[in-house]
Amino acid sequence: MALRNLSKLKIHKFGIRQFSKEANLVSVAVNDKTGVATLNLQRPPVNSLNLEILSEISSTLTDLEKNKTRGLILTSKNEGIFSAGLDIMEMYKPDVERMKKFWTTLQDTWIKLYSCSFPSVALINGHAPAGGCLLALSCEYRVMFKNCTIGLNETQLGIVAPQWFISSMRNVIGQRQTESALTQGRMFKTEEALSIGMIDEVVENNEEGVARAAAFLKRFERIPPMARAMTKKYIRKETIENMVKNREEDLKNFVTYGTQPAVQEYLGAYLQSLKKKSKA
Ligand SMILES: CCCCCCCCCCCC/C=C/CC(=O)SCCNC(=O)CCNC(=O)[C@H](O)C(C)(C)COP(=O)(O)OP(=O)(O)OC[C@H]1O[C@@H](n2cnc3c(N)ncnc32)[C@H](O)[C@@H]1OP(=O)(O)O
């Protein structure tokens, strides 16, 4: 049953409440017994994050907050790819007005995910480069499939990860590992990511992944939600405030830097290399 609004949720016979947005770039199922919402990214082929999917993620997070969800599992319908990160087409030969809207929506989405009051888990069931890694790092816990890769690879594309991307990683793996990872634009295999604490658990398949994510969320069953939410807020406050304080400048940097001819050249070459690879 397609519904526009979480507040109008229908309860299905298996106890799972479903709603989906019109464009269907994300879908959400809420478990009626536990109150846990599973948010699926579903923009084939690789869940690259364009303006439309970011808008849907952002409005879904608002709905989940309003509906006092007990927890979030963020994952992908396209098994094998969690998210290919930002859609490079939003940055290559851009329409500047759309480019601004795109970046502002990414900022909004990150603020909502990073600061959500409910506990969040990324079930990383595929590769998670760049913006895909950012989404996962913004959650409180990460469960990842074997044989996948994750990391902020921006420098390899000739672009620079903004401060808040860097802080999101630093808050998980620390300054030393972040500096080394980001200056190289390094992508980590699942086991490597586990060894540096970028992810928390490795799983074999979706069933195990869902079970491990649910087990993490269950840890909060007996913790008063208000105390939990306030604690998370205090811990993440500085990172969020820094971003919010600088978001105008961050937008300006993105547009100014992203439209530089040298950056456009890198992005064009990178797109070509991706297309060649997919045709090989
Ligand atoms: C003073 C200075 C201050 C500076 C301040 C900062 C300013 C801001 C700077 C800007 C920062 C911007 C931050 C960006 C973060 C990002 O997220 S950039 C995106 C990075 N993403 C990647 O590098 C991933 C690239 N993709 C892959 O590695 C692979 O596609 C995959 C591993 C995800 C999946 O592999 P596979 O299953 O083999 O699929 P493919 O055949 O490779 O791809 C299928 C299809 O999708 C296209 N595609 C893949 N990724 C993207 C993408 N990110 N965007 C757009 N399109 C993508 C790929 O080209 C194929 O297309 P065709 O089928 O050939 O048409």
PDBQT file of the ligand as one rigid body, heavy atoms in Angstrom, charges set to zero:
ROOT
HETATM    1  C1  LIG A 301      39.454  25.930  -0.699  1.00  0.00    +0.000 C 
HETATM    2  C2  LIG A 301      39.038  24.504  -0.901  1.00  0.00    +0.000 C 
HETATM    3  C3  LIG A 301      37.934  24.132   0.029  1.00  0.00    +0.000 C 
HETATM    4  C4  LIG A 301      37.320  22.846  -0.403  1.00  0.00    +0.000 C 
HETATM    5  C5  LIG A 301      36.021  22.606   0.243  1.00  0.00    +0.000 C 
HETATM    6  C6  LIG A 301      35.333  21.418  -0.284  1.00  0.00    +0.000 C 
HETATM    7  C7  LIG A 301      34.577  21.697  -1.501  1.00  0.00    +0.000 C 
HETATM    8  C8  LIG A 301      33.707  20.567  -1.907  1.00  0.00    +0.000 C 
HETATM    9  C9  LIG A 301      34.314  19.631  -2.897  1.00  0.00    +0.000 C 
HETATM   10  C10 LIG A 301      33.383  18.628  -3.414  1.00  0.00    +0.000 C 
HETATM   11  C11 LIG A 301      33.231  17.463  -2.509  1.00  0.00    +0.000 C 
HETATM   12  C12 LIG A 301      32.301  16.543  -3.129  1.00  0.00    +0.000 C 
HETATM   13  C13 LIG A 301      32.203  15.259  -2.417  1.00  0.00    +0.000 C 
HETATM   14  C14 LIG A 301      31.894  14.172  -3.102  1.00  0.00    +0.000 C 
HETATM   15  C15 LIG A 301      31.700  12.888  -2.475  1.00  0.00    +0.000 C 
HETATM   16  C16 LIG A 301      31.229  11.800  -3.431  1.00  0.00    +0.000 C 
HETATM   17  O1  LIG A 301      30.420  11.010  -3.050  1.00  0.00    +0.000 OA
HETATM   18  S1  LIG A 301      31.847  11.760  -5.011  1.00  0.00    +0.000 SA
HETATM   19  C17 LIG A 301      31.346  10.215  -5.681  1.00  0.00    +0.000 C 
HETATM   20  C18 LIG A 301      32.395   9.200  -5.416  1.00  0.00    +0.000 C 
HETATM   21  N1  LIG A 301      31.944   7.885  -5.843  1.00  0.00    +0.000 N 
HETATM   22  C19 LIG A 301      32.752   7.000  -6.370  1.00  0.00    +0.000 C 
HETATM   23  O2  LIG A 301      33.920   7.228  -6.599  1.00  0.00    +0.000 OA
HETATM   24  C20 LIG A 301      32.134   5.682  -6.744  1.00  0.00    +0.000 C 
HETATM   25  C21 LIG A 301      32.261   5.396  -8.191  1.00  0.00    +0.000 C 
HETATM   26  N2  LIG A 301      31.630   4.145  -8.545  1.00  0.00    +0.000 N 
HETATM   27  C22 LIG A 301      32.205   2.948  -8.325  1.00  0.00    +0.000 C 
HETATM   28  O3  LIG A 301      33.275   2.815  -7.788  1.00  0.00    +0.000 OA
HETATM   29  C23 LIG A 301      31.433   1.767  -8.818  1.00  0.00    +0.000 C 
HETATM   30  O4  LIG A 301      30.442   2.216  -9.687  1.00  0.00    +0.000 OA
HETATM   31  C24 LIG A 301      30.787   0.929  -7.720  1.00  0.00    +0.000 C 
HETATM   32  C25 LIG A 301      31.860   0.162  -6.940  1.00  0.00    +0.000 C 
HETATM   33  C26 LIG A 301      29.959   1.786  -6.780  1.00  0.00    +0.000 C 
HETATM   34  C27 LIG A 301      29.843  -0.109  -8.375  1.00  0.00    +0.000 C 
HETATM   35  O5  LIG A 301      30.527  -0.877  -9.323  1.00  0.00    +0.000 OA
HETATM   36  P1  LIG A 301      29.726  -1.717 -10.406  1.00  0.00    +0.000 P 
HETATM   37  O6  LIG A 301      28.655  -2.495  -9.784  1.00  0.00    +0.000 OA
HETATM   38  O7  LIG A 301      30.757  -2.434 -11.205  1.00  0.00    +0.000 OA
HETATM   39  O8  LIG A 301      28.973  -0.613 -11.280  1.00  0.00    +0.000 OA
HETATM   40  P2  LIG A 301      29.583   0.302 -12.429  1.00  0.00    +0.000 P 
HETATM   41  O9  LIG A 301      29.557  -0.471 -13.708  1.00  0.00    +0.000 OA
HETATM   42  O10 LIG A 301      30.878   0.872 -12.009  1.00  0.00    +0.000 OA
HETATM   43  O11 LIG A 301      28.526   1.495 -12.498  1.00  0.00    +0.000 OA
HETATM   44  C28 LIG A 301      27.240   1.347 -13.076  1.00  0.00    +0.000 C 
HETATM   45  C29 LIG A 301      26.831   2.671 -13.671  1.00  0.00    +0.000 C 
HETATM   46  O12 LIG A 301      26.733   3.651 -12.638  1.00  0.00    +0.000 OA
HETATM   47  C30 LIG A 301      27.579   4.777 -12.923  1.00  0.00    +0.000 C 
HETATM   48  N3  LIG A 301      28.094   5.324 -11.667  1.00  0.00    +0.000 N 
HETATM   49  C31 LIG A 301      28.776   4.670 -10.725  1.00  0.00    +0.000 A 
HETATM   50  N4  LIG A 301      29.034   5.479  -9.679  1.00  0.00    +0.000 NA
HETATM   51  C32 LIG A 301      28.492   6.682  -9.968  1.00  0.00    +0.000 A 
HETATM   52  C33 LIG A 301      28.424   7.940  -9.278  1.00  0.00    +0.000 A 
HETATM   53  N5  LIG A 301      28.948   8.128  -8.063  1.00  0.00    +0.000 N 
HETATM   54  N6  LIG A 301      27.796   8.957  -9.885  1.00  0.00    +0.000 NA
HETATM   55  C34 LIG A 301      27.232   8.807 -11.105  1.00  0.00    +0.000 A 
HETATM   56  N7  LIG A 301      27.268   7.634 -11.815  1.00  0.00    +0.000 NA
HETATM   57  C35 LIG A 301      27.890   6.591 -11.243  1.00  0.00    +0.000 A 
HETATM   58  C36 LIG A 301      28.667   4.187 -13.821  1.00  0.00    +0.000 C 
HETATM   59  O13 LIG A 301      29.270   5.192 -14.583  1.00  0.00    +0.000 OA
HETATM   60  C37 LIG A 301      27.871   3.220 -14.646  1.00  0.00    +0.000 C 
HETATM   61  O14 LIG A 301      27.166   3.982 -15.631  1.00  0.00    +0.000 OA
HETATM   62  P3  LIG A 301      26.867   3.403 -17.099  1.00  0.00    +0.000 P 
HETATM   63  O15 LIG A 301      26.026   2.184 -16.880  1.00  0.00    +0.000 OA
HETATM   64  O16 LIG A 301      28.193   3.084 -17.723  1.00  0.00    +0.000 OA
HETATM   65  O17 LIG A 301      26.157   4.529 -17.791  1.00  0.00    +0.000 OA
ENDROOT
TORSDOF 0
